[in-house]
Amino acid sequence: RSFFERTQQGHIDLPRAREGGFAGGLFAMFVPSNIHQDFTRPFDPRDPANYAEISQPEALGFTLRMAARAQRLERASEGGFTLCRSVADIEKAMAADSVAAVLHIEGAEAIDTDFNALEVLHAAGLRSLGPVWSRKNAFADGVPMAFPSSPDTGPGLTDAGRALVRACNDLKILVDLSHITEKGFWDVAETSRHPLVASHSNAHVLCQNARNLTDRQLDAIRESDGLVGVNFHVAFLREDGRHDRSTPLETIVRHFAYLVERLGEDRVGFGSDFDGCMVPAELGDSSGLQKLVQAFRDAGFDEELIEKLSYKNWLRVLSHTQN
């Protein structure tokens, strides 16, 4: 399907993004365990085959195809879609009503341990990287999407993983802590020179899924002046961990409110996970974002806080990473 035509498939295309006031975000280049699967079928998080390890050459080939597609989308968009390499690029795109796309890797299977691919992908615009998705690779272990479960499910960074974090710091690539084990989280905190960021994770105290962050992890993010992006996936929001589209928007707001109280107003943002999760039916897709903004107002959030949550906090933490 075309990104430039409105459809009911997935969560985002350019017309729906504009309807919802979607300014931009981290656009994930995610490599599935089976790169030959039927991508029109929904991802099943309960199928163990979806978590099998994948080879670096296969992952790199798939990632390069996605990076190339992003370049082609920008050229074809007539100014409606911009690949952004800096906060200045994001601000310029927002002023021009162009979707600001920051290239992100979710699971670094494509990266070799000599970091040649990292250099080339950085030159192509890569500015954010999660060392793992919810599976093991050369750099670390990922957490399973398990409920109820602690995020302390396995080992932390390998020696190659620590080297990857240092290489990302040198290249000013944001290191994303979503999907990593708790031990891996603390290894990144010990190794990285940059603020700690979990781009799409929630509060474990409110939903005991392994993908969510404990209070101790949240405190470390606060102390590093980092950020947590709230994930809209219903099973990471609900106290019962169910995959239930009837989840009300107030459940998303509850996680925002808790994280603001724990981290402060400057360290929480939107994490969505659009096209990678099951969002509440009331939100629907990116065209429904203003319904969430209204839910913030109904909960008593003032306009200054809403602006921070919506985009200013992301620009702040990205600027710190790029310095």
Secondary structure, 3 states (H helix, E strand, C coil): CCCCCCCCCCCCCHHHHHHHCCCEEEEEEECCCCCCCCCCCCCCCCCHHHHCCCCHHHHHHHHHHHHHHHHHHHHHCCCCEEECCCHHHHHHHHHCCCEEEEEEEECHHHCCCCCHHHHHHHHCCEEEEECCCCCCCCCCCECCCCCCCCCCCCCCCCHHHHHHHHHHHHHCCEEECCCECHHHHHHHHHHCCCCCEECCCCECCCCCCCCCECHHHHHHHHHCCCEEEEECCHHHCCCCCCCCCCCCHHHHHHHHHHHHHHHCCCCEEEEECCCCCCCCCCCCCHHHHHHHHHHHHHCCCCHHHHHHHHHHHHHHHHHHHHC
